[in-house]
Amino acid sequence: MASRWRGKPSFPFHADFEVDGTEAGSRVVVAYDPALLEARGVEEYARYFESALADVAS
């Protein structure tokens, strides 16, 4: 599953996922405001989120 990072959204933090999407296949998408959150914490959350999704799918 691929992950994509975006910065400077209009909200502090957002995580979403796509399964077999037409554009990018399966992926986790995380957007966050770097002025409010540290990238390290966001990356850790994304890893846990991706791992949980993989566990549910198997």
Backbone as CSV, one residue per row, in Angstrom:
resi,resn,N_x,N_y,N_z,CA_x,CA_y,CA_z,C_x,C_y,C_z
1,MET,0.858,-1.176,0.000,0.000,0.000,0.000,0.901,1.234,0.000
2,ALA,0.690,2.146,-0.875,1.495,3.366,-0.967,0.937,4.434,-0.034
3,SER,1.802,5.283,0.455,1.376,6.413,1.283,1.721,7.706,0.568
4,ARG,0.897,8.703,0.747,1.156,10.015,0.143,0.989,11.062,1.232
5,TRP,1.857,12.048,1.249,1.833,13.104,2.261,1.532,14.430,1.596
6,ARG,0.697,15.208,2.250,0.410,16.563,1.780,0.510,17.486,2.976
7,GLY,0.967,18.677,2.767,1.053,19.644,3.850,0.120,20.813,3.610
8,LYS,-0.108,21.592,4.658,-0.883,22.837,4.641,-2.350,22.684,4.213
9,PRO,-3.080,21.731,4.770,-4.515,21.676,4.486,-5.244,22.723,5.318
10,SER,-6.534,22.830,5.142,-7.314,23.816,5.895,-7.755,23.262,7.242
11,PHE,-7.269,22.106,7.630,-7.593,21.479,8.903,-6.295,20.900,9.463
12,PRO,-6.211,20.676,10.776,-4.947,20.253,11.360,-4.481,18.852,10.948
13,PHE,-5.415,17.905,10.763,-5.009,16.533,10.473,-6.146,15.789,9.794
14,HIS,-5.813,14.985,8.782,-6.813,14.189,8.077,-6.127,12.938,7.550
15,ALA,-6.750,11.774,7.763,-6.238,10.514,7.219,-7.371,9.824,6.485
16,ASP,-7.052,9.220,5.359,-8.052,8.542,4.544,-7.368,7.371,3.847
17,PHE,-8.151,6.493,3.253,-7.574,5.392,2.507,-8.420,5.097,1.283
18,GLU,-7.784,4.479,0.302,-8.461,4.009,-0.904,-8.064,2.559,-1.112
19,VAL,-9.011,1.735,-1.510,-8.741,0.336,-1.816,-9.003,0.124,-3.296
20,ASP,-7.968,-0.299,-3.999,-8.059,-0.525,-5.445,-8.621,0.685,-6.184
21,GLY,-8.146,1.871,-5.848,-8.568,3.087,-6.536,-8.111,3.076,-7.989
22,THR,-8.844,3.743,-8.834,-8.526,3.734,-10.266,-7.242,4.494,-10.584
23,GLU,-6.896,5.506,-9.805,-5.709,6.305,-10.102,-4.436,5.762,-9.476
24,ALA,-4.492,5.352,-8.212,-3.255,4.992,-7.511,-3.322,3.646,-6.807
25,GLY,-4.314,2.841,-7.080,-4.412,1.563,-6.395,-4.807,1.764,-4.938
26,SER,-4.284,0.928,-4.070,-4.574,1.036,-2.642,-3.545,1.956,-1.992
27,ARG,-4.022,2.853,-1.147,-3.093,3.797,-0.520,-3.714,4.428,0.717
28,VAL,-2.841,4.968,1.545,-3.217,5.788,2.688,-2.821,7.211,2.339
29,VAL,-3.728,8.147,2.546,-3.460,9.561,2.270,-3.571,10.316,3.587
30,VAL,-2.535,11.070,3.914,-2.506,11.847,5.156,-2.218,13.297,4.802
31,ALA,-3.019,14.189,5.341,-2.788,15.626,5.178,-2.734,16.241,6.570
32,TYR,-1.842,17.201,6.755,-1.724,17.826,8.075,-1.112,19.211,7.953
33,ASP,-1.317,19.984,8.982,-0.750,21.329,9.041,0.561,21.246,9.815
34,PRO,1.704,21.408,9.161,2.991,21.279,9.840,3.236,22.355,10.898
35,ALA,2.459,23.411,10.883,2.599,24.425,11.926,1.983,23.948,13.244
36,LEU,1.111,22.944,13.171,0.422,22.445,14.368,0.870,21.056,14.801
37,LEU,1.393,20.263,13.879,1.775,18.888,14.187,3.171,18.583,13.657
38,GLU,3.910,17.754,14.391,5.232,17.334,13.943,5.094,16.179,12.953
39,ALA,5.892,16.205,11.903,5.844,15.171,10.875,6.077,13.782,11.463
40,ARG,6.945,13.674,12.441,7.255,12.371,13.033,6.000,11.713,13.608
41,GLY,5.180,12.459,14.326,3.950,11.922,14.892,2.942,11.540,13.824
42,VAL,2.857,12.337,12.775,1.942,12.055,11.674,2.378,10.779,10.946
43,GLU,3.664,10.636,10.702,4.182,9.438,10.037,3.925,8.190,10.874
44,GLU,4.095,8.298,12.188,3.838,7.161,13.072,2.359,6.769,13.022
45,TYR,1.473,7.754,13.088,0.039,7.468,12.995,-0.278,6.775,11.667
46,ALA,0.288,7.259,10.578,0.029,6.675,9.262,0.495,5.228,9.199
47,ARG,1.641,4.919,9.808,2.116,3.531,9.823,1.145,2.635,10.590
48,TYR,0.664,3.093,11.746,-0.302,2.311,12.523,-1.611,2.136,11.744
49,PHE,-2.062,3.188,11.103,-3.303,3.157,10.322,-3.164,2.162,9.174
50,GLU,-2.049,2.225,8.453,-1.813,1.323,7.330,-1.718,-0.124,7.821
51,SER,-1.050,-0.345,8.940,-0.923,-1.696,9.494,-2.288,-2.246,9.913
52,ALA,-3.116,-1.418,10.537,-4.456,-1.845,10.943,-5.306,-2.208,9.735
53,LEU,-5.222,-1.417,8.681,-5.982,-1.722,7.463,-5.518,-3.046,6.850
54,ALA,-4.210,-3.280,6.838,-3.686,-4.534,6.296,-4.149,-5.722,7.132
55,ASP,-4.183,-5.561,8.470,-4.666,-6.645,9.339,-6.122,-6.957,9.070
56,VAL,-6.927,-5.938,8.887,-8.363,-6.144,8.625,-8.577,-6.822,7.278
57,ALA,-7.742,-6.478,6.302,-7.900,-7.024,4.963,-7.461,-8.488,4.859
58,SER,-6.616,-8.915,5.797,-6.111,-10.296,5.699,-6.924,-11.288,6.496
